[in-house]
Amino acid sequence: MSPIEIRVHGVGDHGPLSALGSVGLEPAAQTVKGIESYRKPKLPAHDLVLVNWSRTSRGVAGFLWYLAIPFTLLNVVGYMKPAGGRRAWYTSVTRVAGVLATVVLTAWLIVIAETVLEYVPGLADRTLLAEALSAWVPAAAVAVAILCRTWLRPARRIPPVLACVHALFALLVAVVVFVCKPAQMERTGWPNSFGYGGDVPGAALGASPDPRADAMMFFVLGSTLVAVALASALWNSAAAVVTMLVFLVLHATGAILRLGAEWLMAYLEYIGAVADRTSGMAPSAHVLRAADPEGDRVLLLDLVPIVACAAVVGFTVAFAIAACTPQWKEAREPARPPAYRRRRFVHLVITALAQVIRRALIWTVAIYTALAIGIGVVALNTSWSGWPLTVALILTHTIVAGVLVFIAMRGKVSTAPMILGTVADVAGFWPVRYHPLAGSSYRDEVVGGLRDALERHRKGAVVLFAHSQGSVLGAWLLANETVPENLQDDATLITAEGPSLLPPKEHLYLLTCGSPLKSLYRGFFPSYFHDRFFLRASERTAGWFNAWRETDQIATAMPDVVSGQVHDEEIAEVDPVLLRVHSDYWIEEAPTAWIQQRLTPPGATTP
């Protein structure tokens, strides 16, 4: 069998020819006005196979992937466990955080259901039915979605016990809300609303004109505090940040969708459609959310999105401060063009992301403390019914309008599909083990297909040329091809049973480029991408070449543990202005020459 090169691209919805490089077609030497002509692509002399893959749910789930991102990120947190001790503790805390996310989801769906039922005719005098519908329908929907996803799609390998626990807690929320009816309890001293007209100075600290407690606001605050405690208990800076981001997104999204549902129902009532608030669910029948306050007032829940956004902005500022200290100084090279220096700076930040996040947490505490003091001063000396409330409402309604436009366009807004799609592609590497609503994983299918491609060429020399996320998939296959003694239990899901059918070690070569194996996967998932992983992958090949650029945001040399077994080579930028950054490793001279040397038979001349 003749020597062959197999190319595997990275994340994204790539075309089948993307692995030829962006300059595979060269303009013809002689141009003719009005037309474009090109020479044929430059192809290697040896056989070439282009392996094209994508997240399998990219076309099936589509927009639903956006809704699953918080749970997918929480699933990723479960895999960020430390390599040493506290692994059992870490896993337990992550599973509790997952259950809390399901409870938060169910609570917000109940609140949204109450908002919609306010406009459904015929429920004004049927209090018990309205309470049952608002509490049980959303909880049952969550439970059914979890159980159906687990048993109707067994290929996703969602643990049945995990699914049953989350479904049970979703139903438990309905039981507590339906029996206790928190929104109907009286509690003085809690501000359920803010006034528009300045008639309630210091409303943030004073008594509410409505004696009923805004139970959902209590839940938002309580669940956020529990999430902070769980994030702190992980003792992992990156995992703590992602965990808090998940709950901020859940609360902000819930509040935005509730307000959007209210706008929609109010519009349907206005045009005379099937919506009538006078005959809908009575305000006294609410079980979790306080009814809209009377007069010129605003519900506190409507301010949740702006608070969540402020928290994210605060951390973003802290992250920028933490990143712009040592990295920015190192990236300042006067001899380099500005574009090169910016790319170099991004490279330094991302390749040291774990340390930057740890420093950012210190700045975050300082920024949040300053914000809390400022808010306290305003609350004590100013009426929240004036300009602060006006600004907050304008920002909140702008956010809601933007989200509704995003939903109406099914996420096809500017670069959002590319950014969120990349997040989903990277997070989808990990199988669903920590939250049953997390996005499906593509890892098993792609690694299995890649194994089959290698098995078909096991009798000749093979070079596996893998770019970016493709390098993670390729290295994962080689490192976990059989089941070593101390392999993680999860990795056995994709290992082949029996003897290996891959090309023998002396005929198999690995070339990685633009690889995040050290910068991201080793840094954030040390229990899986440890020293043994890299040693197993390198020992399974007759040679490993790793190419990277200092302008590539995620690529680095391989860890020191395999420094003697992996040939690391930094690729210089050809053009200091038109930077290749993370692309076009396929056509660089160094890796292509290395491949040609491995695939040229002994005694043959290299073309």
C-alpha positions in Angstrom: 0.0 0.0 0.0 1.4 3.4 -1.0 2.3 6.0 1.7 -0.5 8.4 2.5 -1.2 11.6 4.4 -4.5 12.1 6.3 -5.5 15.6 7.1 -7.9 16.6 9.9 -9.1 20.1 10.4 -10.2 21.9 13.6 -13.4 23.3 14.9 -16.0 25.1 12.7 -18.2 24.2 9.8 -15.4 23.6 7.3 -15.8 22.7 3.7 -14.2 19.5 2.4 -11.3 21.3 0.7 -10.4 23.6 3.7 -7.4 21.4 4.6 -5.8 22.4 1.3 -5.2 25.9 2.7 -6.6 29.2 1.8 -4.0 29.8 -1.0 -4.5 26.4 -2.6 -5.6 28.3 -5.8 -3.1 30.7 -7.2 -4.0 33.4 -9.7 -2.8 32.7 -13.3 0.3 34.6 -14.4 -1.7 36.3 -17.2 -4.9 38.0 -16.3 -7.8 38.9 -18.6 -10.0 41.8 -17.8 -13.5 40.8 -16.7 -12.6 37.3 -15.6 -10.6 35.5 -12.9 -8.4 32.6 -13.8 -6.3 30.3 -11.5 -3.7 27.6 -11.7 -4.6 24.2 -10.3 -4.1 23.7 -6.5 -0.7 22.6 -5.4 -1.1 19.0 -4.2 1.5 16.7 -2.7 2.9 13.9 -4.8 1.8 11.2 -2.4 -1.7 10.1 -1.7 -3.8 12.5 0.3 -7.1 12.0 2.3 -9.0 14.9 3.7 -11.1 14.0 6.8 -14.0 16.4 7.2 -15.9 16.4 10.4 -18.2 18.7 12.3 -20.3 18.7 15.5 -23.1 16.3 14.5 -25.8 18.4 16.3 -24.7 21.5 14.4 -27.4 21.0 11.8 -29.9 18.9 13.9 -30.1 21.0 17.0 -29.3 24.4 15.4 -30.5 27.2 17.6 -31.2 24.8 20.5 -27.4 24.7 21.0 -27.5 28.3 22.2 -30.0 27.4 24.9 -27.9 24.4 26.0 -24.7 26.3 26.3 -25.0 27.1 30.1 -25.6 23.4 30.8 -22.8 22.4 28.4 -20.4 24.7 30.1 -21.4 23.2 33.5 -20.7 19.8 32.0 -17.2 21.0 31.0 -16.6 22.2 34.5 -17.0 18.6 35.7 -14.0 17.6 33.6 -11.8 20.4 35.0 -11.1 18.4 38.1 -7.6 18.5 39.6 -5.1 15.8 38.8 -4.2 15.2 42.5 -6.4 15.0 45.5 -9.9 16.4 46.1 -11.2 14.7 42.9 -14.2 13.1 44.7 -15.0 16.3 46.4 -14.8 18.2 43.2 -17.1 15.8 41.4 -19.6 16.0 44.2 -19.7 19.8 44.2 -20.0 19.9 40.4 -23.0 17.5 40.5 -24.7 19.7 43.2 -24.1 22.7 41.0 -25.7 20.9 38.1 -28.8 20.1 40.2 -29.0 23.7 41.2 -28.9 24.7 37.5 -31.9 22.5 36.9 -33.8 24.0 39.8 -33.0 27.5 38.5 -34.2 26.5 35.0 -37.5 25.1 36.4 -38.1 28.2 38.6 -37.7 30.6 35.7 -40.0 28.5 33.5 -42.6 28.6 36.2 -42.3 32.4 36.3 -42.6 32.7 32.6 -45.7 30.4 32.7 -47.3 32.7 35.3 -46.6 35.7 33.0 -48.3 34.0 30.0 -51.2 32.7 32.1 -52.0 36.2 33.2 -53.4 36.8 29.7 -55.1 33.4 29.1 -58.9 33.9 29.3 -61.0 31.8 31.6 -58.5 31.5 34.5 -59.6 34.5 36.6 -62.1 32.4 38.6 -60.2 29.1 38.4 -57.4 29.7 40.9 -56.5 26.1 41.6 -56.2 25.3 37.9 -54.1 28.4 37.3 -51.8 27.5 40.1 -51.5 23.9 38.9 -50.7 24.9 35.4 -48.1 27.4 36.3 -46.3 25.0 38.7 -46.7 21.6 37.1 -46.5 22.2 33.4 -43.0 23.8 33.3 -41.6 21.2 35.8 -43.1 18.3 33.9 -41.7 19.7 30.7 -38.2 19.8 32.1 -38.5 16.3 33.6 -39.9 14.8 30.3 -37.2 16.5 28.2 -34.5 15.1 30.5 -35.9 11.6 30.5 -36.7 11.5 26.8 -33.2 12.7 25.9 -31.7 10.0 28.0 -33.8 7.0 27.0 -34.8 7.9 23.4 -31.3 8.7 22.4 -29.1 6.1 24.0 -26.2 7.0 21.8 -25.6 10.1 23.9 -24.8 7.8 26.9 -26.3 10.1 29.5 -26.1 8.3 32.8 -29.7 7.2 33.8 -29.1 7.9 37.5 -28.0 11.5 36.6 -31.2 12.0 34.5 -33.5 10.6 37.1 -32.0 12.8 39.9 -32.4 16.0 37.8 -35.9 15.1 36.7 -36.8 14.4 40.3 -35.5 17.8 41.4 -37.5 19.5 38.7 -40.7 17.9 39.9 -39.7 18.7 43.5 -39.6 22.4 42.7 -43.2 22.1 41.4 -44.2 20.4 44.6 -42.7 23.0 46.9 -44.0 25.9 44.8 -47.5 24.4 44.5 -47.9 23.5 48.2 -46.1 26.4 49.8 -47.1 29.2 47.3 -44.2 31.5 48.2 -45.5 34.4 46.3 -48.7 34.5 48.4 -46.8 34.8 51.7 -46.7 38.2 53.4 -43.4 39.8 54.3 -42.8 43.4 55.1 -39.6 45.3 54.7 -38.8 43.8 51.3 -38.9 46.1 48.2 -40.9 44.4 45.5 -40.8 47.3 43.2 -39.3 50.7 42.4 -41.3 53.8 41.6 -40.9 55.8 38.4 -41.9 59.2 39.6 -39.6 59.8 42.5 -42.3 59.4 45.1 -40.5 56.6 47.0 -37.1 57.9 48.1 -34.7 55.2 49.3 -37.1 52.5 48.0 -34.2 50.1 47.9 -34.1 50.0 51.7 -37.6 50.9 52.7 -40.8 48.9 53.1 -42.7 47.7 50.1 -46.2 49.1 49.5 -47.1 45.5 48.6 -46.9 43.2 51.7 -46.4 40.0 49.7 -42.9 38.8 49.2 -41.4 38.7 45.7 -40.4 35.1 46.2 -38.6 34.8 42.8 -36.4 37.7 43.7 -35.5 35.9 47.0 -34.8 32.8 45.0 -32.5 34.7 42.5 -30.5 36.1 45.4 -30.4 32.8 47.3 -29.4 30.6 44.4 -26.7 33.1 43.4 -25.2 33.0 46.9 -25.3 29.2 46.8 -23.7 29.2 43.4 -20.9 31.5 44.8 -20.4 29.0 47.6 -20.2 26.0 45.3 -17.8 27.9 42.9 -15.6 28.7 45.8 -15.6 25.1 47.0 -14.2 23.9 43.7 -10.8 25.6 44.6 -10.2 26.0 40.8 -10.2 29.6 39.5 -11.3 28.8 35.9 -14.0 26.3 37.1 -15.3 28.9 39.6 -15.5 31.6 36.9 -17.3 29.3 34.5 -19.7 28.2 37.2 -20.6 31.7 38.1 -21.0 32.7 34.5 -23.5 29.8 34.0 -25.7 31.0 36.8 -25.5 34.7 35.7 -26.5 33.6 32.2 -29.4 31.5 33.5 -30.8 34.2 35.6 -30.3 36.9 33.0 -31.8 34.7 30.3 -34.8 33.8 32.5 -35.6 37.5 33.3 -35.2 38.5 29.6 -37.5 35.8 28.3 -40.0 36.6 31.0 -40.1 40.2 30.0 -40.2 39.3 26.4 -43.2 37.0 27.1 -45.0 39.8 28.8 -44.4 42.1 25.9 -45.7 39.5 23.5 -48.9 38.8 25.5 -49.5 42.5 26.0 -49.2 43.0 22.2 -51.6 40.1 21.6 -54.1 41.7 24.0 -53.7 45.1 22.3 -54.5 43.7 18.8 -57.4 41.7 20.2 -55.9 38.2 19.8 -56.5 35.4 22.2 -55.1 37.3 25.2 -57.2 39.1 27.9 -55.5 40.1 31.1 -58.8 41.0 32.8 -60.0 37.4 32.5 -56.6 35.7 32.9 -54.8 34.3 35.9 -55.6 36.5 39.0 -52.7 38.3 40.7 -53.6 36.6 43.9 -53.0 33.2 42.3 -49.4 33.7 41.6 -47.3 31.0 43.2 -43.7 32.2 42.7 -43.6 35.7 41.1 -45.3 38.7 42.7 -47.9 40.2 40.4 -46.9 43.4 38.5 -47.0 46.3 41.0 -49.8 48.8 40.7 -49.1 52.3 39.5 -45.9 53.6 37.9 -43.6 51.0 39.3 -41.3 48.3 37.9 -40.8 44.7 39.0 -37.4 44.0 40.6 -37.0 41.0 38.4 -36.9 43.2 35.3 -33.5 44.6 36.6 -31.9 41.2 36.9 -30.4 41.3 33.3 -28.6 44.6 33.9 -27.2 43.4 37.2 -26.0 40.2 35.6 -24.4 42.1 32.7 -22.8 44.5 35.3 -21.3 41.5 37.0 -19.9 40.1 33.7 -18.5 43.5 32.7 -16.9 43.8 36.2 -15.1 40.6 35.7 -14.1 41.5 32.1 -12.5 44.7 33.4 -10.7 42.7 36.1 -9.5 40.2 33.5 -8.2 43.0 31.2 -6.3 44.5 34.1 -4.8 41.1 35.0 -3.9 40.4 31.4 -2.4 43.7 30.6 0.3 43.6 33.2 3.1 41.1 32.4 1.8 39.9 29.0 1.5 43.4 27.6 5.0 44.3 28.6 6.4 41.1 27.0 4.4 41.6 23.8 5.7 45.2 23.2 8.4 44.8 20.5 9.0 48.1 18.8 10.5 46.4 15.7 7.2 44.5 15.1 4.1 45.9 13.3 1.1 46.8 15.6 -0.9 43.9 14.2 1.8 41.4 15.0 2.2 42.8 18.6 -1.6 42.5 19.1 -1.6 38.9 18.0 1.5 38.2 20.1 -0.3 39.7 23.1 -3.4 37.5 22.6 -1.1 34.5 22.3 0.6 35.2 25.6 -2.7 35.8 27.4 -4.5 32.7 26.2 -1.5 30.4 26.6 -1.3 31.6 30.3 -5.1 31.7 30.7 -5.2 29.7 33.9 -2.8 32.1 35.7 -4.5 35.2 34.3 -7.9 34.1 35.6 -6.4 33.5 39.0 -5.0 37.0 39.1 -8.3 38.4 37.7 -10.3 37.0 40.6 -8.3 39.3 43.0 -9.1 42.3 40.8 -12.8 41.2 40.6 -13.2 41.3 44.3 -11.7 44.8 44.4 -14.0 46.0 41.6 -17.1 44.4 43.1 -16.3 45.9 46.5 -16.0 49.4 44.9 -19.3 48.9 43.1 -21.1 47.7 46.3 -19.8 50.8 48.1 -21.0 53.1 45.3 -24.4 51.5 45.1 -24.7 51.7 48.9 -23.9 55.4 48.9 -26.5 56.1 46.1 -29.1 54.0 47.9 -28.7 55.9 51.1 -28.6 59.4 49.6 -30.7 59.2 46.4 -34.0 58.1 45.2 -33.7 55.0 43.0 -36.8 56.3 41.3 -34.9 59.0 39.5 -32.2 58.7 36.9 -30.6 55.5 38.2 -33.8 53.6 37.6 -34.3 55.3 34.2 -30.8 54.3 33.0 -31.3 50.7 34.3 -34.6 50.3 32.5 -33.3 51.7 29.2 -30.4 49.3 29.4 -32.6 46.3 30.4 -35.1 46.9 27.6 -32.3 47.3 25.1 -30.9 44.0 26.1 -34.3 42.3 25.9 -34.9 43.8 22.5 -31.5 42.6 21.3 -32.1 39.1 22.5 -35.6 39.0 20.9 -34.0 40.1 17.6 -31.3 37.4 18.1 -34.0 34.8 18.6 -36.1 36.0 15.7 -33.1 35.7 13.4 -32.2 32.3 14.9 -28.8 33.5 16.1 -27.7 34.6 12.6 -26.5 38.0 13.8 -23.0 39.3 12.9 -20.3 37.0 14.3 -22.5 35.4 17.0 -22.9 32.1 15.1 -19.1 31.8 14.6 -18.3 32.6 18.3 -21.0 30.6 19.9 -20.5 27.8 17.4 -16.8 27.6 18.3 -17.7 27.5 22.0 -20.1 24.7 21.3 -17.6 22.8 19.2 -14.9 23.0 21.8 -17.3 22.1 24.7 -18.8 19.3 22.7 -15.6 17.3 23.0 -16.7 16.2 26.4 -19.4 13.5 26.8 -22.5 14.4 28.9 -21.8 13.3 32.4 -22.6 16.2 34.7 -25.8 17.7 33.3 -28.4 15.8 31.2 -29.3 18.9 29.2 -25.7 19.6 28.1 -25.1 19.6 24.3 -24.3 16.2 22.8 -20.6 15.2 22.3 -19.1 14.5 18.9 -15.9 13.0 20.3 -16.9 9.3 20.2 -18.2 9.5 16.6 -15.3 11.5 15.2 -12.6 9.5 17.0 -14.3 6.3 15.8 -14.4 7.5 12.2 -10.8 8.6 12.4 -9.8 5.2 13.7 -11.5 3.6 10.8 -9.7 5.9 8.4 -6.3 4.9 9.9 -7.2 1.2 9.9 -7.8 1.2 6.2 -4.2 2.3 5.6 -2.4 0.2 8.2 -0.1 -1.6 5.7 1.8 1.5 4.6 3.4 4.6 6.0 0.8 7.1 7.3 1.1 10.7 8.5 -1.8 12.0 10.5 -1.7 15.8 9.9 -4.1 17.3 12.5 -4.9 21.0 13.0 -6.2 22.7 16.1 -9.1 20.7 17.6 -8.2 18.0 15.1 -4.9 17.6 16.9 -6.8 17.0 20.2 -8.9 14.3 18.5 -5.9 12.6 16.9 -3.7 12.6 20.0 -6.7 11.4 22.1 -7.1 8.4 19.7 -3.4 7.5 19.8 -3.1 7.9 23.6 -6.3 6.1 24.5 -6.2 3.4 21.7 -5.9 0.7 24.3 -6.8 0.7 28.0 -3.8 1.3 30.2 -3.9 0.5 33.9 -4.4 4.0 35.2 -6.5 5.4 32.4 -9.5 7.5 33.5 -12.8 5.6 33.5 -14.3 8.0 31.0 -11.7 7.5 28.4 -12.5 3.8 28.2 -15.7 4.8 26.4 -13.8 5.5 23.1 -11.1 2.8 23.3 -11.0 -0.1 20.9 -11.5 -3.6 22.3 -8.9 -6.2 21.6 -5.6 -5.7 19.7 -5.0 -2.5 17.9 -5.9 -2.3 14.2 -4.2 1.0 13.7 -1.0 1.2 11.6 2.0 -0.2 13.6 4.1 2.3 15.4 7.0 2.2 12.9 4.7 3.2 10.1 2.6 5.9 11.9 3.6 9.5 12.2 1.7 12.4 13.8 2.0 16.1 12.8 0.1 18.6 14.9 -0.2 22.3 14.2 -2.0 25.2 15.9 -2.6 22.7 18.7 -4.2 23.7 22.1 -3.1 20.5 23.7 -0.7 22.2 26.1 -2.2 25.7 26.3 -5.8 24.8 27.0 -6.4 21.1 27.5 -3.4 20.4 29.7 -4.0 23.7 31.6 -7.7 23.2 32.2 -8.2 19.4 32.2 -5.1 18.0 34.0 -6.9 14.8 35.0 -7.1 13.8 31.3 -4.2 15.6 29.6 -1.5 14.7 32.0 2.1 13.5 31.5 1.0 10.0 30.8 -1.3 11.1 28.1 1.5 12.8 26.1 3.9 10.0 26.7 1.4 7.4 25.5 0.6 9.5 22.3 4.3 10.0 21.5 5.2 6.4 22.2 2.5 5.2 19.7 4.2 7.0 16.8 7.5 6.7 14.9 7.7 10.5 14.9 5.8 13.6 16.1 6.2 17.0 14.6 4.5 20.0 16.2 4.2 23.3 14.4 3.1 26.6 16.0 3.4 30.4 15.7 3.8 33.0 18.3 0.9 34.9 16.7 -1.3 31.8 17.0 -3.7 32.5 19.8 -3.7 28.9 21.2 -0.7 27.1 19.7 2.4 26.3 21.8 5.2 23.8 21.9 4.4 20.4 23.6 5.0 19.8 27.3 8.6 19.3 28.5 7.8 15.6 29.4 7.9 14.8 25.6 10.5 17.4 24.6 12.9 14.7 23.5 10.3 12.8 21.5 8.4 15.6 19.8 10.0 17.9 17.3 8.7 21.3 18.1 9.2 24.0 15.4 8.0 27.6 15.5 6.8 28.8 12.1 7.6 32.4 11.3 5.1 34.6 9.6 5.7 35.0 5.9 4.1 38.4 5.7 4.4 40.7 8.7 1.1 42.5 7.7 -1.1 39.7 6.3 -0.6 37.3 9.2 -1.6 33.7 8.9 -2.0 33.4 12.7 -4.0 30.1 13.2 -4.4 29.2 9.6 -2.6 27.7 6.6 -0.2 25.4 8.4 -1.1 23.0 5.6 1.1 24.9 3.1 4.0 25.9 5.3 7.4 24.6 4.1 8.6 23.0 7.3 5.7 20.6 8.0 5.2 19.7 4.4 8.9 18.9 4.0 8.8 16.8 7.1 5.8 14.8 5.7 7.6 14.3 2.4 10.6 12.9 4.1 8.6 10.4 6.1 6.5 9.2 3.1 9.3 9.0 0.5 10.4 5.4 0.1 14.1 4.6 0.8 16.2 5.3 -2.2 13.6 7.5 -4.0 14.3 11.1 -4.8 12.2 13.8 -3.2 10.4 15.8 -5.9 
